[in-house]
Amino acid sequence: DFATPRAVLTGHDYEITCAAICAELGLVISGSKEGPCLIHSMNGDLLRTLEGRERLQGPESCLRPKLIQASREGHCVIYYENGLFCVFSVNGRLQATMETDDKIR
């Protein structure tokens, strides 16, 4: 048997730097090098764009996502390159932010 993709996820303009799959909710969350994080359904439909504070500060301060984790309860935690954590709901609403000087891996 040949492996075939279940879906093709589109919407990023740059390379993907991180991704998370939440099978319980049927979601795929991905972040790209120079852009926002996107939420897709497992079928490949683009559902939401997660935009944090970078949109308020302008494109020159675009945040670069490094790590993403999704929970069964519908929360998505994103760690950005500059030390910023953001918590989003699966509806795309920014719920909380926290900055740290620590290097997270």
Backbone hydrogen bonds, N-H to C=O, Kabsch-Sander energy under -0.5 kcal/mol:
donor,donor_aa,acceptor,acceptor_aa,energy
9,L,7,A,-0.5
10,T,8,V,-0.5
17,T,31,G,-2.7
18,C,31,G,-1.5
20,A,29,I,-2.7
22,C,27,L,-2.8
23,A,21,I,-0.7
25,L,22,C,-0.6
26,G,22,C,-1.2
27,L,22,C,-2.1
28,V,40,H,-2.6
29,I,20,A,-3.0
30,S,38,L,-2.3
31,G,18,C,-2.8
32,S,36,P,-0.6
33,K,15,E,-2.6
35,G,32,S,-1.0
37,C,50,L,-1.4
38,L,30,S,-2.8
39,I,48,R,-2.5
40,H,28,V,-3.2
40,H,38,L,-0.5
41,S,45,D,-2.5
42,M,26,G,-1.4
44,G,41,S,-1.8
47,L,39,I,-3.1
47,L,45,D,-0.5
48,R,39,I,-1.5
50,L,37,C,-3.2
51,E,49,T,-0.8
52,G,50,L,-0.5
55,R,52,G,-1.2
56,L,53,R,-0.9
57,Q,53,R,-1.5
58,G,54,E,-1.2
61,S,58,G,-1.4
62,C,59,P,-1.5
66,K,79,Y,-3.2
67,L,79,Y,-1.8
69,Q,77,V,-2.1
71,S,75,H,-2.6
74,G,71,S,-1.3
76,C,88,F,-2.7
77,V,69,Q,-3.0
78,I,76,C,-0.5
78,I,86,C,-2.7
79,Y,67,L,-2.6
80,Y,78,I,-0.5
80,Y,84,L,-3.0
81,E,64,R,-3.0
83,G,80,Y,-2.0
85,F,98,M,-3.4
86,C,78,I,-2.3
87,V,96,A,-2.6
88,F,76,C,-2.8
88,F,86,C,-0.5
89,S,93,R,-2.1
90,V,74,G,-1.4
92,G,89,S,-2.0
95,Q,87,V,-3.4
95,Q,93,R,-0.5
96,A,87,V,-1.4
98,M,85,F,-2.1
100,T,83,G,-2.3
104,I,102,D,-0.7
